[in-house]
Every structure is written in structure tokens, then in C-alpha cells.
């Protein structure tokens, strides 16, 4: 973790309410970033006091994203990425990981958050000459718009990595969440991949659930913690890459890492569409 950001926080805009905690900014704070405001740091610290493992969860989620993107790019030859609910840019963003493996990779980031839009211009300039990185302002709840806008950059006749990283918890209706994932996957050709993780309460149990409830009570956008068995329903019909759905630090750990990967309350998997 770095020192807290200055009180001025990130560059704001007319649509940004900096007095209410914001999930993307709090996640940025837990990752040691500086794109957050006092309300975010206050909420983040309160959450962390109740459930200290939240910082490990944030870092594990970024480790998983890096490993999963690198895997599908390097070992499966994927050159197109549709990253929905991307959040604020931080270290090891999707385009950086993918284009390090294959400079020609094409990445579409999708979010409906005004703060992400503020940062999009800077994000989009940091791309390789051979590749493409674009940003689409759209809502996950409107998958048809997401798909139509993304089609301007990626070729839906060729395999695509659909990335839903920590975003489905914002859909409290589980049937709606599954229907949206099915709609998105239906638009992808054979050989495409789903890269997914979401937060659970397997490890920290009641402490994490209470911390999340207290956070939701601040008026910030709520997030639903789910069991891994429930999240596994998303992968029906897909061929899961070994080791399947696991706590994120246990997904294909780097042999160079020291020590045994520990369980954290973020579970993820990578699945291939037959």
C-alpha cells in the first residue's frame, strides 16, 4: 500500500459525487492507487478494519487478471479482449498484459462510470502501434448495446476473451446476471473464452458479510457476495481450463512465487466456449 492520496484526489468532473464512497475508487485505494477521495478512503479503512482480508482480495483479483489474460494470449492465441466493467486503470491493465504478449491485440474496455470516462483518454494513449485499445461507455445491463459498440473494434467471427472481473456482484438479481452472461457468450464464436472472478465469503465468513453490509448502508452502490457453487453456474457449457474454479491466488500460480498460494475470498475461472 502506498501513502494515502492527497485530499484533492483524482481529476473530477461535473457528474462525480466525491462525498459518497465509490467502489472503483475504494478498490483503487486498496490496491495502493491515488485515484480516490477522502470518502473512499474512510469507507475503505472501515471495511478493512472489519475484514482485513479485503486488501488481499483486491491484490489477488489483479494477480488473477494478469495470469488469465497472459494465459489466453500466450497459450490460446487470443488477440481480442472485451473487458466489461473495467473500473479505474491501475497496474497491469488488460491491454498492457495482452499487448506485451501480442502487440497486435485489440482491447475494448466497457464501463458506465463517469470517473472511468475521465481516465479513459489517458488509458487509450498507452497502447502499441500494432494494436488497438478503445473505451465504450455502456452498461452491463444492456448487453446488446455493449456488443454492438464493441463490434466497431473487435471481429465477432474470431475468438474473443470476454472478461467479467468482479462486476457481477453489482447485479443483485442472480437470474439477471446469468442471463446477461449467456447473452454475451452467445454472441461469441467457438474458441472464445470467459475470464471471470467475483467475491465470495468462503474464507472470512460473517466478518466479510457484515463489512459489506455496512458499506452498502453508506449509500454506495451495493455488491452481492456469493458462494463459489453459485458462481460456478456461469460456466455451464464451457470447458474450464485447469485447475477450474478456485480461489484466485490458486489459479495457475507462477512457479517462481515463494510459498503456497492461500485462499482468499475471490474465486475465478477461465472457460473456453466449445
N, C-alpha and C positions, 0 to 999 in steps of 0.2 A: 504493500500500500504506500502511496505517496502522501505527502502532506496535503491537507485539505485545500481545495481550490479557493482563490480569493473570493470575497463576498460578491464581486461583480458577476462571477460565474461566466458561462459561455455567452456568446453574442445572442441577444434576444430578438424578438420580433413582436409585432402588434398582436399576434394570436397566442402568445405564450403567457400563461399564468404561472409566474415563478413562486407564488405563495402556496401552491398546492403541490405536494410531492408527486413526482413523475417517475414511473417505473424505469424508463430508459435511462433517466439521469441518475437514479439510485443505483442501477446496475453499473453504470459508468463509475460512480463513486466507489462501489465495492471492488471494481477492477483497478482502482487507483488512478482513474482519469480525472480530468479537471472540468469536464462539461456538465457541471451540476451547480445547484444553488443551495442556499442555506436550508431551505425547507427540505430539500432532498437529503442533505447530509444529516439533518436532525432525524428524519424518518429512518434513514439507513442505519444510523447509530442505534436507535431504539430497537429496530428489528434485530440487529446484530447482538445486542445485549440479551435478548430473549433466546435467540437461536444463533449462537456463534458460528455454526457451520455454514451460514449463508455465504460467507466470503469464499469458502472452499467450493461451494456450489457455483458461484459466479466464475471462478477460475477454471473449474472443471468443465463448465459449458464451453468456454473458449478453447480449452485443450481439445475437446471432442470435435468442435467445428473444424479446427485446424487439421486434425487427423483424418476426419471423414472427407473433407474437401481434397486433401492431398491424396488420399486413397483412390477416390473415384477418378481424379485427374491422372494420377501416375499409373495406376494398375488397371483401370477400366476404360481409359481413353476418353473420358467425358470432357467436352470442351464448351459446354453451355450450362449455365447455372442460373436458376430462378430462386432468389433469396427473398422470401416473403416475411415481412416483419423484422427487417434487418436491424432496426434500432440505431443507436448512435455509433459512428465509427470509433474503433479502438484499435488495439494491436492485432495483427494477424487477421485482417478483414478478408472476406471471401475472395475478392479479386486479387489481393496480394498473394494469397496461398495458391490459388489456381494458376495465375499467370507466372508464378515462379516455376511451376512445373511445365506449363504450356503457355507461352506468351500470347498465343493467338486466342486464348479463352475469351468467351463472351459472357458477361455477367449482367443480370438485371436485378437491381435492388428494388424492393417494393415496400412502401410504408405509407401510412396516412397521418403521420405525426408532423406537425409544423416544425418542431425542433429538429427532426431529422432532415426536413427540407432545407432548413437553414444551413446545415452542414453538407448538403448534397453537392453543392458546387465544388467545394474543396475536394471532396471524396472522388468526384468524377475526373478530376485532372490527374490523379495519381494512377495512371493506367499505362500499359505498354503500348507502343506504336502499333504492334500487330493485333492487339486485342481491342475489345470494346467493353466499356463499363457505363451503364446508364441507370437512371433512377426513375421509377414510376410512382406517382402519388396515387395510391388506390387502397381500398380496404379489403382485407382478407375475406370479409363477409360478402364481398361481391366478386366471386372468383371469375365470372365471365369477363368483367372489366379487366381484372388482372391479366387474364390470358390474352385478351385482345390487344392490350397495351404492350405486353411482353413480346407479342408476335412481331412487333416492329424491329426487334433486335435479335431474337433467337428464332431458329428454324425448327418448327414443331414436327418436321419429318425426320429429324435427327435426335438422338438421345439427349436428354436434359436431366440435370440434377435439380430436383425440387427440394428446396431447403425450408423447413419449418422449425426454426430453432427457438424453443422457449416461448412461442407465440400462442399456442392453442389454449393455454391456461386462461387467456383473456376471453375465451368463448365459454361461458358457463353452461350452455346447453350442449351436452356431450353429443347428442344426436346431430345437432347442427354442425359441430366440429367435424364429426366423422363424414357427414355428407359433403362438406366443403373439401376435405382431403380427397374423397372419392371423385368429386368433380374435377379437381386439379389433376389427379393421376390419370383419369380417363382421357384427358387431352394429350397425354404424353405418349410417345411411341414406345414400342418394345425396346428394352435395353436401357431405359431411363431408370433413375434412382430416386428414392425418397431418403433424405437425410433429416432426421428428426430427433429432438430431445424435448422433454418438459420436466418440470419439477414435481417431486413426489414428497411423501412424508414417511418413507420407509425407515430412515435412519434416525431422525430426530423426533419423530412422532408428534406428541401433543405440543411440545415446545414450539415446533415449527408452525403447526396449525394455529396456535394462539398468536404467534408473531405475525402471521399472515392476516389473521382476522383483525388484529389491532391496526395493521397497515391499511387494510380495506376500509376501516372505520374512519380514517383520516379524510376520506373523500376522494382519494386517488383511485385510479382505475383498478378494480379488483382482479385477483388472479386465483384460479382454482387449482389447488394441489390435488393430484390424482395418484392412484395406485398403479404400479407398473403393469399389473394384469389388465387394467383398463386401457392404458396406453397401447398395449400390445394389439388391441383390436384394430389399430390403424394400419397394421402391417398385413392384414388378411389379403391373400392373393399375391403377396410379394415373396421373393426368395431372399431371406435375410443373409447378409454377409456375416461370416463368423466374427465374433462369438455370439451373434444375435443381439437381443436387447439386454443391456447390462447397465449398471451404474457407470456413468460416463468415463471416469478415470480408468475403468477396466476394459474399455473398448480399444482393442489392438494397441496396447501400451508400447511405447518405444523401448527396445531392449537396452538402450543406453541409460534409461531412467534408473535411479537408485531406489531400492525399497519396493515393497509390494503396494500396488495401487489400492487405495482404500475406498470403501463405499461412501458415496455422497448422495444427497437427495436430488440428483439429476440423472434420469435414465434416458438412454438413447439407443438408436439402432440405425443401420443403413440397409435398405431393402431394394432389390432390383425388380423391375417390372418385367415379367416373362415376355 
